[in-house]
């Protein structure tokens, strides 16, 4: 909500930054989850794709390539094999905290190595 | 759970410059006394070896990398204390 020249307007967060002349500080998070799952990376990517589609709705989840997924174009998921351990990196910004932590919880509760 | 407390919009919008010294001091107060700070062409990297967390600070952005949800939340809250926000 911006009040300027005796007028009140509702603008988007990004527009408000511009008008106020302040620089936003972007916060990004990357969480690393080691998971107990054998088999090739592409198979794991596709399993995560199905799981997230089921929990969040199929239109929300896109496959970027054989080892990367994207949720609602804001949460990035990267699946890697590090020293024979399958590791999932989930990355999101502070603005997308709600969705990011939800995705993290879904993956953790279904696959986390005990 | 985190799921239940999640709201659709962020609770605040941080802005302004981050003081690395201030952050390191607050980290130490919160018990992260092993923070190692490195600088490489204007980018600061703070490594917390005991907790396997990394904070990468550039001019207008900060990236928190961790393998532990609780650590991430703690680091996020400390970081937000160091920034102005509305």
N, CA and C atoms of all chains as a GROMACS GRO file, in nm:
protein
  600
    1UNK      N    1   0.086  -0.119   0.000
    1UNK     CA    2   0.000   0.000   0.000
    1UNK      C    3   0.090   0.124   0.000
    2UNK      N    4   0.071   0.210  -0.100
    2UNK     CA    5   0.154   0.330  -0.107
    2UNK      C    6   0.066   0.454  -0.097
    3UNK      N    7   0.108   0.551  -0.015
    3UNK     CA    8   0.036   0.676  -0.003
    3UNK      C    9   0.127   0.784  -0.058
    4UNK      N   10   0.085   0.848  -0.166
    4UNK     CA   11   0.171   0.948  -0.230
    4UNK      C   12   0.081   1.056  -0.289
    5UNK      N   13   0.117   1.182  -0.277
    5UNK     CA   14   0.038   1.295  -0.328
    5UNK      C   15  -0.108   1.287  -0.285
    6UNK      N   16  -0.128   1.253  -0.160
    6UNK     CA   17  -0.263   1.241  -0.105
    6UNK      C   18  -0.349   1.133  -0.171
    7UNK      N   19  -0.284   1.040  -0.237
    7UNK     CA   20  -0.360   0.930  -0.296
    7UNK      C   21  -0.307   0.799  -0.240
    8UNK      N   22  -0.398   0.706  -0.223
    8UNK     CA   23  -0.358   0.575  -0.173
    8UNK      C   24  -0.375   0.474  -0.285
    9UNK      N   25  -0.270   0.398  -0.310
    9UNK     CA   26  -0.277   0.298  -0.416
    9UNK      C   27  -0.223   0.165  -0.366
   10UNK      N   28  -0.272   0.059  -0.424
   10UNK     CA   29  -0.216  -0.072  -0.392
   10UNK      C   30  -0.129  -0.114  -0.510
   11UNK      N   31  -0.001  -0.139  -0.481
   11UNK     CA   32   0.090  -0.180  -0.588
   11UNK      C   33   0.159  -0.311  -0.549
   12UNK      N   34   0.222  -0.376  -0.645
   12UNK     CA   35   0.292  -0.501  -0.614
   12UNK      C   36   0.418  -0.469  -0.534
   13UNK      N   37   0.469  -0.569  -0.467
   13UNK     CA   38   0.588  -0.550  -0.384
   13UNK      C   39   0.703  -0.492  -0.467
   14UNK      N   40   0.723  -0.546  -0.589
   14UNK     CA   41   0.835  -0.500  -0.670
   14UNK      C   42   0.818  -0.355  -0.714
   15UNK      N   43   0.695  -0.315  -0.745
   15UNK     CA   44   0.670  -0.176  -0.782
   15UNK      C   45   0.697  -0.085  -0.663
   16UNK      N   46   0.656  -0.131  -0.545
   16UNK     CA   47   0.675  -0.052  -0.424
   16UNK      C   48   0.823  -0.027  -0.398
   17UNK      N   49   0.906  -0.130  -0.418
   17UNK     CA   50   1.050  -0.114  -0.400
   17UNK      C   51   1.101  -0.001  -0.488
   18UNK      N   52   1.058  -0.004  -0.615
   18UNK     CA   53   1.104   0.095  -0.713
   18UNK      C   54   1.064   0.235  -0.671
   19UNK      N   55   0.938   0.252  -0.630
   19UNK     CA   56   0.889   0.386  -0.594
   19UNK      C   57   0.954   0.438  -0.467
   20UNK      N   58   0.985   0.350  -0.376
   20UNK     CA   59   1.044   0.394  -0.249
   20UNK      C   60   1.194   0.413  -0.261
   21UNK      N   61   1.251   0.364  -0.369
   21UNK     CA   62   1.394   0.378  -0.391
   21UNK      C   63   1.480   0.297  -0.295
   22UNK      N   64   1.430   0.186  -0.248
   22UNK     CA   65   1.513   0.100  -0.163
   22UNK      C   66   1.545  -0.030  -0.237
   23UNK      N   67   1.660  -0.087  -0.203
   23UNK     CA   68   1.700  -0.210  -0.268
   23UNK      C   69   1.660  -0.329  -0.182
   24UNK      N   70   1.579  -0.417  -0.235
   24UNK     CA   71   1.545  -0.534  -0.155
   24UNK      C   72   1.666  -0.624  -0.137
   25UNK      N   73   1.671  -0.693  -0.026
   25UNK     CA   74   1.778  -0.790  -0.004
   25UNK      C   75   1.718  -0.927  -0.027
   26UNK      N   76   1.768  -0.996  -0.127
   26UNK     CA   77   1.711  -1.127  -0.157
   26UNK      C   78   1.773  -1.236  -0.071
   27UNK      N   79   1.685  -1.316  -0.014
   27UNK     CA   80   1.731  -1.428   0.067
   27UNK      C   81   1.700  -1.556  -0.007
   28UNK      N   82   1.801  -1.641  -0.023
   28UNK     CA   83   1.776  -1.770  -0.088
   28UNK      C   84   1.821  -1.881   0.005
   29UNK      N   85   1.749  -1.990   0.002
   29UNK     CA   86   1.784  -2.105   0.085
   29UNK      C   87   1.810  -2.225  -0.003
   30UNK      N   88   1.907  -2.305   0.034
   30UNK     CA   89   1.923  -2.435  -0.029
   30UNK      C   90   1.935  -2.538   0.081
   31UNK      N   91   1.846  -2.636   0.078
   31UNK     CA   92   1.851  -2.743   0.177
   31UNK      C   93   1.897  -2.871   0.108
   32UNK      N   94   1.984  -2.941   0.178
   32UNK     CA   95   2.042  -3.065   0.124
   32UNK      C   96   1.980  -3.182   0.200
   33UNK      N   97   1.921  -3.276   0.127
   33UNK     CA   98   1.862  -3.392   0.193
   33UNK      C   99   1.923  -3.519   0.132
   34UNK      N  100   1.986  -3.598   0.216
   34UNK     CA  101   2.041  -3.724   0.167
   34UNK      C  102   1.931  -3.827   0.173
   35UNK      N  103   1.913  -3.900   0.066
   35UNK     CA  104   1.801  -3.994   0.068
   35UNK      C  105   1.844  -4.138   0.044
   36UNK      N  106   1.761  -4.226   0.099
   36UNK     CA  107   1.790  -4.367   0.091
   36UNK      C  108   1.718  -4.423  -0.030
   37UNK      N  109   1.786  -4.428  -0.142
   37UNK     CA  110   1.720  -4.476  -0.262
   37UNK      C  111   1.829  -4.519  -0.357
   38UNK      N  112   1.817  -4.638  -0.407
   38UNK     CA  113   1.916  -4.682  -0.504
   38UNK      C  114   1.858  -4.663  -0.644
   39UNK      N  115   1.938  -4.690  -0.743
   39UNK     CA  116   1.888  -4.678  -0.880
   39UNK      C  117   1.937  -4.552  -0.945
   40UNK      N  118   1.917  -4.543  -1.075
   40UNK     CA  119   1.970  -4.427  -1.149
   40UNK      C  120   1.897  -4.298  -1.117
   41UNK      N  121   1.967  -4.187  -1.134
   41UNK     CA  122   1.912  -4.053  -1.106
   41UNK      C  123   1.781  -4.027  -1.184
   42UNK      N  124   1.775  -4.056  -1.316
   42UNK     CA  125   1.652  -4.023  -1.388
   42UNK      C  126   1.529  -4.092  -1.328
   43UNK      N  127   1.547  -4.215  -1.277
   43UNK     CA  128   1.435  -4.286  -1.217
   43UNK      C  129   1.389  -4.217  -1.089
   44UNK      N  130   1.488  -4.170  -1.014
   44UNK     CA  131   1.458  -4.099  -0.889
   44UNK      C  132   1.388  -3.966  -0.918
   45UNK      N  133   1.436  -3.896  -1.020
   45UNK     CA  134   1.373  -3.770  -1.060
   45UNK      C  135   1.227  -3.793  -1.093
   46UNK      N  136   1.202  -3.901  -1.166
   46UNK     CA  137   1.064  -3.926  -1.206
   46UNK      C  138   0.978  -3.967  -1.086
   47UNK      N  139   1.039  -4.039  -0.989
   47UNK     CA  140   0.964  -4.073  -0.868
   47UNK      C  141   0.927  -3.949  -0.788
   48UNK      N  142   1.022  -3.856  -0.776
   48UNK     CA  143   0.996  -3.732  -0.703
   48UNK      C  144   0.891  -3.649  -0.776
   49UNK      N  145   0.898  -3.654  -0.910
   49UNK     CA  146   0.800  -3.583  -0.992
   49UNK      C  147   0.658  -3.633  -0.960
   50UNK      N  148   0.643  -3.765  -0.956
   50UNK     CA  149   0.510  -3.822  -0.927
   50UNK      C  150   0.464  -3.787  -0.786
   51UNK      N  151   0.557  -3.799  -0.690
   51UNK     CA  152   0.522  -3.771  -0.551
   51UNK      C  153   0.475  -3.627  -0.535
   52UNK      N  154   0.552  -3.533  -0.589
   52UNK     CA  155   0.516  -3.391  -0.573
   52UNK      C  156   0.390  -3.356  -0.651
   53UNK      N  157   0.372  -3.418  -0.769
   53UNK     CA  158   0.250  -3.393  -0.847
   53UNK      C  159   0.128  -3.437  -0.770
   54UNK      N  160   0.144  -3.550  -0.703
   54UNK     CA  161   0.033  -3.607  -0.627
   54UNK      C  162  -0.002  -3.516  -0.508
   55UNK      N  163   0.100  -3.462  -0.444
   55UNK     CA  164   0.076  -3.381  -0.324
   55UNK      C  165   0.038  -3.236  -0.357
   56UNK      N  166   0.093  -3.183  -0.465
   56UNK     CA  167   0.075  -3.040  -0.491
   56UNK      C  168  -0.011  -3.011  -0.614
   57UNK      N  169  -0.039  -3.113  -0.692
   57UNK     CA  170  -0.113  -3.093  -0.817
   57UNK      C  171  -0.016  -3.100  -0.935
   58UNK      N  172  -0.056  -3.174  -1.037
   58UNK     CA  173   0.035  -3.202  -1.148
   58UNK      C  174   0.078  -3.076  -1.221
   59UNK      N  175  -0.009  -2.975  -1.226
   59UNK     CA  176   0.026  -2.854  -1.302
   59UNK      C  177   0.138  -2.774  -1.233
   60UNK      N  178   0.162  -2.804  -1.107
   60UNK     CA  179   0.262  -2.728  -1.031
   60UNK      C  180   0.405  -2.775  -1.057
   61UNK      N  181   0.420  -2.899  -1.100
   61UNK     CA  182   0.554  -2.959  -1.106
   61UNK      C  183   0.599  -2.979  -1.251
   62UNK      N  184   0.716  -2.926  -1.282
   62UNK     CA  185   0.771  -2.944  -1.417
   62UNK      C  186   0.907  -3.014  -1.410
   63UNK      N  187   0.929  -3.103  -1.506
   63UNK     CA  188   1.061  -3.164  -1.517
   63UNK      C  189   1.147  -3.072  -1.603
   64UNK      N  190   1.264  -3.033  -1.551
   64UNK     CA  191   1.353  -2.946  -1.628
   64UNK      C  192   1.443  -3.033  -1.716
   65UNK      N  193   1.499  -3.137  -1.656
   65UNK     CA  194   1.575  -3.237  -1.730
   65UNK      C  195   1.580  -3.364  -1.645
   66UNK      N  196   1.673  -3.452  -1.673
   66UNK     CA  197   1.673  -3.582  -1.604
   66UNK      C  198   1.710  -3.575  -1.457
   67UNK      N  199   1.764  -3.463  -1.412
   67UNK     CA  200   1.801  -3.452  -1.272
   67UNK      C  201   1.753  -3.324  -1.206
   68UNK      N  202   1.662  -3.253  -1.273
   68UNK     CA  203   1.611  -3.129  -1.215
   68UNK      C  204   1.461  -3.116  -1.231
   69UNK      N  205   1.396  -3.068  -1.123
   69UNK     CA  206   1.252  -3.041  -1.128
   69UNK      C  207   1.232  -2.896  -1.085
   70UNK      N  208   1.116  -2.843  -1.123
   70UNK     CA  209   1.083  -2.709  -1.079
   70UNK      C  210   0.938  -2.710  -1.031
   71UNK      N  211   0.913  -2.645  -0.917
   71UNK     CA  212   0.778  -2.640  -0.865
   71UNK      C  213   0.729  -2.496  -0.876
   72UNK      N  214   0.621  -2.478  -0.950
   72UNK     CA  215   0.558  -2.346  -0.971
   72UNK      C  216   0.661  -2.241  -1.016
   73UNK      N  217   0.763  -2.282  -1.088
   73UNK     CA  218   0.869  -2.194  -1.138
   73UNK      C  219   0.945  -2.121  -1.028
   74UNK      N  220   0.927  -2.160  -0.903
   74UNK     CA  221   0.996  -2.088  -0.796
   74UNK      C  222   1.085  -2.176  -0.710
   75UNK      N  223   1.050  -2.303  -0.694
   75UNK     CA  224   1.132  -2.393  -0.613
   75UNK      C  225   1.208  -2.487  -0.708
   76UNK      N  226   1.340  -2.487  -0.696
   76UNK     CA  227   1.422  -2.572  -0.783
   76UNK      C  228   1.467  -2.695  -0.707
   77UNK      N  229   1.460  -2.809  -0.772
   77UNK     CA  230   1.504  -2.934  -0.710
   77UNK      C  231   1.608  -2.997  -0.800
   78UNK      N  232   1.722  -3.031  -0.738
   78UNK     CA  233   1.834  -3.084  -0.813
   78UNK      C  234   1.876  -3.216  -0.749
   79UNK      N  235   1.883  -3.322  -0.826
   79UNK     CA  236   1.915  -3.453  -0.769
   79UNK      C  237   2.054  -3.495  -0.816
   80UNK      N  238   2.139  -3.527  -0.720
   80UNK     CA  239   2.276  -3.563  -0.754
   80UNK      C  240   2.321  -3.688  -0.681
   81UNK      N  241   2.425  -3.749  -0.735
   81UNK     CA  242   2.485  -3.864  -0.669
   81UNK      C  243   2.620  -3.817  -0.615
   82UNK      N  244   2.631  -3.803  -0.482
   82UNK     CA  245   2.756  -3.756  -0.424
   82UNK      C  246   2.816  -3.869  -0.343
   83UNK      N  247   2.930  -3.917  -0.383
   83UNK     CA  248   2.996  -4.031  -0.316
   83UNK      C  249   2.899  -4.147  -0.292
   84UNK      N  250   2.829  -4.185  -0.394
   84UNK     CA  251   2.734  -4.297  -0.390
   84UNK      C  252   2.614  -4.271  -0.299
   85UNK      N  253   2.593  -4.146  -0.260
   85UNK     CA  254   2.473  -4.114  -0.183
   85UNK      C  255   2.386  -4.022  -0.266
   86UNK      N  256   2.262  -4.061  -0.280
   86UNK     CA  257   2.170  -3.975  -0.357
   86UNK      C  258   2.137  -3.854  -0.269
   87UNK      N  259   2.160  -3.736  -0.325
   87UNK     CA  260   2.137  -3.614  -0.250
   87UNK      C  261   2.045  -3.522  -0.328
   88UNK      N  262   1.943  -3.471  -0.260
   88UNK     CA  263   1.849  -3.380  -0.324
   88UNK      C  264   1.873  -3.240  -0.270
   89UNK      N  265   1.894  -3.144  -0.360
   89UNK     CA  266   1.910  -3.003  -0.320
   89UNK      C  267   1.780  -2.931  -0.355
   90UNK      N  268   1.720  -2.866  -0.255
   90UNK     CA  269   1.595  -2.794  -0.277
   90UNK      C  270   1.624  -2.646  -0.251
   91UNK      N  271   1.591  -2.562  -0.346
   91UNK     CA  272   1.630  -2.422  -0.336
   91UNK      C  273   1.511  -2.330  -0.362
   92UNK      N  274   1.496  -2.227  -0.277
   92UNK     CA  275   1.385  -2.132  -0.294
   92UNK      C  276   1.422  -1.999  -0.229
   93UNK      N  277   1.346  -1.894  -0.259
   93UNK     CA  278   1.374  -1.765  -0.198
   93UNK      C  279   1.279  -1.741  -0.081
   94UNK      N  280   1.313  -1.640  -0.002
   94UNK     CA  281   1.234  -1.604   0.116
   94UNK      C  282   1.088  -1.577   0.079
   95UNK      N  283   1.067  -1.516  -0.038
   95UNK     CA  284   0.931  -1.486  -0.084
   95UNK      C  285   0.850  -1.614  -0.103
   96UNK      N  286   0.917  -1.723  -0.133
   96UNK     CA  287   0.847  -1.848  -0.160
   96UNK      C  288   0.863  -1.948  -0.046
   97UNK      N  289   0.883  -1.894   0.074
   97UNK     CA  290   0.907  -1.977   0.192
   97UNK      C  291   0.799  -2.084   0.213
   98UNK      N  292   0.672  -2.046   0.198
   98UNK     CA  293   0.563  -2.139   0.227
   98UNK      C  294   0.574  -2.263   0.137
   99UNK      N  295   0.589  -2.238   0.007
   99UNK     CA  296   0.597  -2.350  -0.086
   99UNK      C  297   0.729  -2.427  -0.070
  100UNK      N  298   0.838  -2.353  -0.053
  100UNK     CA  299   0.969  -2.416  -0.039
  100UNK      C  300   0.974  -2.511   0.079
  101UNK      N  301   0.925  -2.465   0.195
  101UNK     CA  302   0.934  -2.552   0.311
  101UNK      C  303   0.836  -2.668   0.299
  102UNK      N  304   0.728  -2.648   0.226
  102UNK     CA  305   0.632  -2.757   0.204
  102UNK      C  306   0.697  -2.867   0.119
  103UNK      N  307   0.762  -2.825   0.011
  103UNK     CA  308   0.830  -2.921  -0.077
  103UNK      C  309   0.937  -2.997   0.002
  104UNK      N  310   1.013  -2.922   0.083
  104UNK     CA  311   1.118  -2.984   0.165
  104UNK      C  312   1.057  -3.090   0.258
  105UNK      N  313   0.947  -3.055   0.322
  105UNK     CA  314   0.884  -3.149   0.415
  105UNK      C  315   0.831  -3.273   0.345
  106UNK      N  316   0.775  -3.255   0.227
  106UNK     CA  317   0.723  -3.370   0.152
  106UNK      C  318   0.838  -3.465   0.120
  107UNK      N  319   0.947  -3.410   0.069
  107UNK     CA  320   1.061  -3.495   0.030
  107UNK      C  321   1.123  -3.561   0.154
  108UNK      N  322   1.139  -3.482   0.261
  108UNK     CA  323   1.200  -3.536   0.383
  108UNK      C  324   1.115  -3.649   0.442
  109UNK      N  325   0.985  -3.627   0.450
  109UNK     CA  326   0.902  -3.727   0.518
  109UNK      C  327   0.888  -3.854   0.435
  110UNK      N  328   0.913  -3.846   0.306
  110UNK     CA  329   0.900  -3.966   0.224
  110UNK      C  330   1.032  -4.037   0.195
  111UNK      N  331   1.140  -3.964   0.197
  111UNK     CA  332   1.265  -4.025   0.151
  111UNK      C  333   1.386  -4.011   0.242
  112UNK      N  334   1.376  -3.932   0.347
  112UNK     CA  335   1.497  -3.902   0.422
  112UNK      C  336   1.564  -4.026   0.479
  113UNK      N  337   1.696  -4.026   0.465
  113UNK     CA  338   1.777  -4.132   0.519
  113UNK      C  339   1.768  -4.127   0.671
  114UNK      N  340   1.745  -4.242   0.735
  114UNK     CA  341   1.731  -4.235   0.882
  114UNK      C  342   1.867  -4.238   0.949
  115UNK      N  343   0.344  -2.836   1.309
  115UNK     CA  344   0.454  -2.860   1.216
  115UNK      C  345   0.479  -2.736   1.130
  116UNK      N  346   0.586  -2.737   1.052
  116UNK     CA  347   0.618  -2.627   0.962
  116UNK      C  348   0.505  -2.605   0.862
  117UNK      N  349   0.447  -2.716   0.823
  117UNK     CA  350   0.344  -2.714   0.722
  117UNK      C  351   0.225  -2.629   0.768
  118UNK      N  352   0.188  -2.645   0.892
  118UNK     CA  353   0.072  -2.576   0.945
  118UNK      C  354   0.100  -2.427   0.967
  119UNK      N  355   0.223  -2.397   1.005
  119UNK     CA  356   0.254  -2.259   1.034
  119UNK      C  357   0.284  -2.180   0.906
  120UNK      N  358   0.295  -2.249   0.792
  120UNK     CA  359   0.330  -2.182   0.668
  120UNK      C  360   0.217  -2.088   0.626
  121UNK      N  361   0.252  -1.966   0.593
  121UNK     CA  362   0.152  -1.872   0.545
  121UNK      C  363   0.179  -1.846   0.399
  122UNK      N  364   0.082  -1.790   0.332
  122UNK     CA  365   0.098  -1.774   0.189
  122UNK      C  366   0.199  -1.665   0.153
  123UNK      N  367   0.206  -1.563   0.236
  123UNK     CA  368   0.299  -1.454   0.207
  123UNK      C  369   0.408  -1.448   0.311
  124UNK      N  370   0.527  -1.400   0.273
  124UNK     CA  371   0.633  -1.390   0.374
  124UNK      C  372   0.593  -1.293   0.484
  125UNK      N  373   0.646  -1.315   0.602
  125UNK     CA  374   0.609  -1.229   0.714
  125UNK      C  375   0.674  -1.092   0.704
  126UNK      N  376   0.782  -1.084   0.630
  126UNK     CA  377   0.845  -0.954   0.614
  126UNK      C  378   0.924  -0.950   0.484
  127UNK      N  379   0.952  -0.828   0.439
  127UNK     CA  380   1.030  -0.809   0.318
  127UNK      C  381   1.161  -0.740   0.355
  128UNK      N  382   1.270  -0.812   0.359
  128UNK     CA  383   1.396  -0.752   0.402
  128UNK      C  384   1.456  -0.660   0.295
  129UNK      N  385   1.524  -0.556   0.340
  129UNK     CA  386   1.596  -0.470   0.247
  129UNK      C  387   1.717  -0.410   0.318
  130UNK      N  388   1.796  -0.336   0.240
  130UNK     CA  389   1.910  -0.266   0.298
  130UNK      C  390   2.038  -0.346   0.293
  131UNK      N  391   2.143  -0.287   0.350
  131UNK     CA  392   2.273  -0.353   0.347
  131UNK      C  393   2.294  -0.441   0.469
  132UNK      N  394   2.364  -0.548   0.448
  132UNK     CA  395   2.390  -0.641   0.556
  132UNK      C  396   2.533  -0.619   0.604
  133UNK      N  397   2.549  -0.604   0.734
  133UNK     CA  398   2.684  -0.591   0.788
  133UNK      C  399   2.734  -0.730   0.829
  134UNK      N  400   2.843  -0.771   0.764
  134UNK     CA  401   2.896  -0.904   0.792
  134UNK      C  402   2.945  -0.914   0.936
  135UNK      N  403   3.007  -0.806   0.986
  135UNK     CA  404   3.056  -0.807   1.125
  135UNK      C  405   2.941  -0.825   1.223
  136UNK      N  406   2.834  -0.752   1.198
  136UNK     CA  407   2.715  -0.760   1.283
  136UNK      C  408   2.660  -0.903   1.282
  137UNK      N  409   2.655  -0.961   1.162
  137UNK     CA  410   2.603  -1.098   1.149
  137UNK      C  411   2.689  -1.197   1.227
  138UNK      N  412   2.821  -1.186   1.210
  138UNK     CA  413   2.912  -1.279   1.278
  138UNK      C  414   2.898  -1.266   1.430
  139UNK      N  415   2.881  -1.142   1.476
  139UNK     CA  416   2.864  -1.118   1.620
  139UNK      C  417   2.734  -1.182   1.671
  140UNK      N  418   2.628  -1.166   1.594
  140UNK     CA  419   2.501  -1.226   1.635
  140UNK      C  420   2.505  -1.378   1.629
  141UNK      N  421   2.579  -1.431   1.531
  141UNK     CA  422   2.594  -1.576   1.521
  141UNK      C  423   2.664  -1.629   1.646
  142UNK      N  424   2.770  -1.557   1.687
  142UNK     CA  425   2.845  -1.599   1.805
  142UNK      C  426   2.757  -1.595   1.930
  143UNK      N  427   2.673  -1.491   1.939
  143UNK     CA  428   2.582  -1.480   2.053
  143UNK      C  429   2.484  -1.597   2.056
  144UNK      N  430   2.449  -1.647   1.936
  144UNK     CA  431   2.354  -1.758   1.928
  144UNK      C  432   2.423  -1.894   1.943
  145UNK      N  433   2.555  -1.889   1.968
  145UNK     CA  434   2.627  -2.014   1.993
  145UNK      C  435   2.708  -2.066   1.875
  146UNK      N  436   2.704  -1.996   1.762
  146UNK     CA  437   2.784  -2.039   1.647
  146UNK      C  438   2.920  -1.971   1.656
  147UNK      N  439   3.006  -2.029   1.737
  147UNK     CA  440   3.134  -1.964   1.764
  147UNK      C  441   3.244  -2.008   1.666
  148UNK      N  442   3.212  -2.106   1.580
  148UNK     CA  443   3.314  -2.156   1.488
  148UNK      C  444   3.303  -2.096   1.348
  149UNK      N  445   3.230  -1.983   1.337
  149UNK     CA  446   3.210  -1.924   1.205
  149UNK      C  447   3.342  -1.879   1.143
  150UNK      N  448   3.367  -1.927   1.022
  150UNK     CA  449   3.489  -1.889   0.951
  150UNK      C  450   3.449  -1.799   0.834
  151UNK      N  451   3.508  -1.680   0.828
  151UNK     CA  452   3.468  -1.583   0.726
  151UNK      C  453   3.576  -1.570   0.619
  152UNK      N  454   3.536  -1.583   0.495
  152UNK     CA  455   3.630  -1.564   0.384
  152UNK      C  456   3.571  -1.461   0.290
  153UNK      N  457   3.659  -1.382   0.225
  153UNK     CA  458   3.608  -1.287   0.128
  153UNK      C  459   3.674  -1.308  -0.006
  154UNK      N  460   3.593  -1.311  -0.108
  154UNK     CA  461   3.647  -1.329  -0.242
  154UNK      C  462   3.578  -1.229  -0.334
  155UNK      N  463   3.650  -1.136  -0.383
  155UNK     CA  464   3.600  -1.025  -0.467
  155UNK      C  465   3.460  -0.977  -0.426
  156UNK      N  466   3.449  -0.932  -0.303
  156UNK     CA  467   3.325  -0.869  -0.256
  156UNK      C  468   3.218  -0.965  -0.207
  157UNK      N  469   3.241  -1.094  -0.227
  157UNK     CA  470   3.143  -1.192  -0.178
  157UNK      C  471   3.198  -1.255  -0.050
  158UNK      N  472   3.118  -1.252   0.056
  158UNK     CA  473   3.162  -1.311   0.182
  158UNK      C  474   3.104  -1.450   0.197
  159UNK      N  475   3.186  -1.543   0.241
  159UNK     CA  476   3.138  -1.678   0.265
  159UNK      C  477   3.164  -1.712   0.411
  160UNK      N  478   3.057  -1.740   0.484
  160UNK     CA  479   3.070  -1.777   0.625
  160UNK      C  480   3.043  -1.927   0.635
  161UNK      N  481   3.140  -2.000   0.685
  161UNK     CA  482   3.124  -2.144   0.698
  161UNK      C  483   3.108  -2.180   0.845
  162UNK      N  484   3.006  -2.259   0.875
  162UNK     CA  485   2.986  -2.310   1.011
  162UNK      C  486   3.018  -2.458   1.007
  163UNK      N  487   3.142  -2.490   1.038
  163UNK     CA  488   3.185  -2.629   1.017
  163UNK      C  489   3.112  -2.730   1.103
  164UNK      N  490   3.093  -2.697   1.231
  164UNK     CA  491   3.028  -2.793   1.321
  164UNK      C  492   2.886  -2.825   1.280
  165UNK      N  493   2.822  -2.728   1.219
  165UNK     CA  494   2.682  -2.749   1.184
  165UNK      C  495   2.661  -2.769   1.034
  166UNK      N  496   2.770  -2.779   0.960
  166UNK     CA  497   2.767  -2.792   0.814
  166UNK      C  498   2.668  -2.697   0.747
  167UNK      N  499   2.687  -2.569   0.776
  167UNK     CA  500   2.605  -2.467   0.710
  167UNK      C  501   2.695  -2.365   0.644
  168UNK      N  502   2.647  -2.306   0.535
  168UNK     CA  503   2.723  -2.204   0.465
  168UNK      C  504   2.633  -2.083   0.440
  169UNK      N  505   2.685  -1.963   0.464
  169UNK     CA  506   2.611  -1.842   0.431
  169UNK      C  507   2.694  -1.764   0.330
  170UNK      N  508   2.635  -1.738   0.214
  170UNK     CA  509   2.708  -1.666   0.110
  170UNK      C  510   2.643  -1.530   0.093
  171UNK      N  511   2.720  -1.424   0.116
  171UNK     CA  512   2.663  -1.290   0.117
  171UNK      C  513   2.717  -1.205   0.003
  172UNK      N  514   2.629  -1.164  -0.087
  172UNK     CA  515   2.667  -1.069  -0.192
  172UNK      C  516   2.601  -0.936  -0.158
  173UNK      N  517   2.616  -0.837  -0.245
  173UNK     CA  518   2.570  -0.704  -0.211
  173UNK      C  519   2.421  -0.697  -0.178
  174UNK      N  520   2.337  -0.754  -0.265
  174UNK     CA  521   2.192  -0.742  -0.240
  174UNK      C  522   2.125  -0.878  -0.222
  175UNK      N  523   2.205  -0.978  -0.192
  175UNK     CA  524   2.144  -1.109  -0.171
  175UNK      C  525   2.226  -1.196  -0.078
  176UNK      N  526   2.158  -1.286  -0.012
  176UNK     CA  527   2.225  -1.380   0.078
  176UNK      C  528   2.170  -1.518   0.053
  177UNK      N  529   2.258  -1.616   0.050
  177UNK     CA  530   2.219  -1.754   0.022
  177UNK      C  531   2.257  -1.839   0.143
  178UNK      N  532   2.159  -1.906   0.203
  178UNK     CA  533   2.186  -1.994   0.317
  178UNK      C  534   2.178  -2.138   0.268
  179UNK      N  535   2.287  -2.212   0.288
  179UNK     CA  536   2.291  -2.351   0.242
  179UNK      C  537   2.307  -2.439   0.364
  180UNK      N  538   2.217  -2.533   0.384
  180UNK     CA  539   2.229  -2.620   0.501
  180UNK      C  540   2.166  -2.755   0.476
  181UNK      N  541   2.192  -2.847   0.566
  181UNK     CA  542   2.136  -2.980   0.552
  181UNK      C  543   2.049  -3.013   0.671
  182UNK      N  544   1.991  -2.912   0.731
  182UNK     CA  545   1.921  -2.931   0.856
  182UNK      C  546   1.820  -2.817   0.873
  183UNK      N  547   1.693  -2.851   0.865
  183UNK     CA  548   1.586  -2.751   0.867
  183UNK      C  549   1.591  -2.657   0.984
  184UNK      N  550   1.625  -2.709   1.101
  184UNK     CA  551   1.629  -2.626   1.223
  184UNK      C  552   1.739  -2.521   1.211
  185UNK      N  553   1.854  -2.564   1.158
  185UNK     CA  554   1.967  -2.472   1.140
  185UNK      C  555   1.928  -2.360   1.043
  186UNK      N  556   1.862  -2.398   0.935
  186UNK     CA  557   1.821  -2.300   0.835
  186UNK      C  558   1.732  -2.194   0.899
  187UNK      N  559   1.635  -2.238   0.977
  187UNK     CA  560   1.543  -2.143   1.039
  187UNK      C  561   1.614  -2.051   1.137
  188UNK      N  562   1.708  -2.108   1.210
  188UNK     CA  563   1.783  -2.029   1.306
  188UNK      C  564   1.867  -1.923   1.234
  189UNK      N  565   1.938  -1.967   1.128
  189UNK     CA  566   2.021  -1.874   1.052
  189UNK      C  567   1.936  -1.766   0.986
  190UNK      N  568   1.821  -1.808   0.936
  190UNK     CA  569   1.732  -1.712   0.870
  190UNK      C  570   1.688  -1.603   0.970
  191UNK      N  571   1.650  -1.646   1.090
  191UNK     CA  572   1.603  -1.549   1.188
  191UNK      C  573   1.713  -1.453   1.232
  192UNK      N  574   1.836  -1.507   1.246
  192UNK     CA  575   1.948  -1.420   1.284
  192UNK      C  576   1.975  -1.319   1.172
  193UNK      N  577   1.969  -1.369   1.049
  193UNK     CA  578   1.994  -1.283   0.934
  193UNK      C  579   1.890  -1.172   0.923
  194UNK      N  580   1.764  -1.207   0.945
  194UNK     CA  581   1.657  -1.108   0.934
  194UNK      C  582   1.671  -0.999   1.041
  195UNK      N  583   1.731  -1.038   1.155
  195UNK     CA  584   1.755  -0.938   1.260
  195UNK      C  585   1.857  -0.834   1.214
  196UNK      N  586   1.945  -0.874   1.124
  196UNK     CA  587   2.051  -0.785   1.078
  196UNK      C  588   2.004  -0.693   0.965
  197UNK      N  589   1.889  -0.720   0.909
  197UNK     CA  590   1.842  -0.641   0.795
  197UNK      C  591   1.724  -0.554   0.836
  198UNK      N  592   1.704  -0.446   0.764
  198UNK     CA  593   1.582  -0.369   0.784
  198UNK      C  594   1.472  -0.444   0.709
  199UNK      N  595   1.349  -0.433   0.757
  199UNK     CA  596   1.243  -0.498   0.683
  199UNK      C  597   1.110  -0.432   0.715
  200UNK      N  598   1.012  -0.459   0.632
  200UNK     CA  599   0.878  -0.410   0.664
  200UNK      C  600   0.777  -0.520   0.643
   0.00000   0.00000   0.00000
